[in-house]
Amino acid sequence: MGTNEQPQAFVPDEFDVPRELVTPRFRLEPLGPQHNADDHEAWTSSIEHIRTTPGFPVGRWPVPGMTLEENLADLRRHAQDFAQRSGFTYTVLETGSSRVIGCVYIYPSRQQPGVTDVRSWVRADRVDLDPVLHEAVSAWLASDWPFTTVAYAPR
């Protein structure tokens, strides 16, 4: 990169980032501190399941023993990324309730410039929604987002 070149923005300045995705079985909304207790309960109850979900490297996250305070700091970081348009994390809420049943992460690839890395998980007691979430998010990314190359582990 030359001295006058700026790194390419993750999304164009004029792009209106979606605030939600609504389906008959779940809805996505930006993950934030208000989801802390429900988010923490969702993933801590499903660590082994999440570790077997395509796209989650062994030994990184989720980390057993993470406190609510540590989780809150993580949620604040994700909310800051969203506000700065450098990455987008959505909580997955069960339709008709505010129960957290998963999460979707949309970030630029650290290994491949121009590639968008997408990962998602659902809690162990909602494993039936994993392929449904993957299909809905894949279609949403293709129709409503400006990405040309998406890496999202198949189901």
C-alpha positions, 0 to 999 in steps of 0.5 A: 500500500502506498503512503497515500492509500487508505485501507479499503472500508469494510462497507461503503460510506453510503451503505445503509447497514441493515438493523434487522433480519426478520424470519418466521422463526427468529429475528436478528438485531445488533448485539449490544450490552442489553443482551449480556445476561441472555447472551452469556446464558445462551453460549455458556449452556452450549459450549461443546455444541458451538465448538462443533459448529462449522467455522469455530476454530478449536480452543479460541471461543467460547471460553469456559469460565468467562464472567458476565463482566468479561462478556459485557466487555466483549458485547461492548466491543462488538457494538463499537465495531458495529457503530464504526462499521468495521464489523457487524455482530447480530444476536439471534432472538427467537420469534415471539420472545427476547430469548437469545438463541444464537449469534451471527458475526460479519467481519472482514477476513484477516487472512484474505483481503476482500473476503467477508468472514461470516460465522454463526452459532445457535444454542444446543437446544435449538440445533434444528435452526442452524441450517435455517439460520445459515440459509437465511443469512446467506440469502440476506448477505447476497440480497442486502449487503455489498459483499462480493466474496463471502466465506461462510462455512457450509452446513 
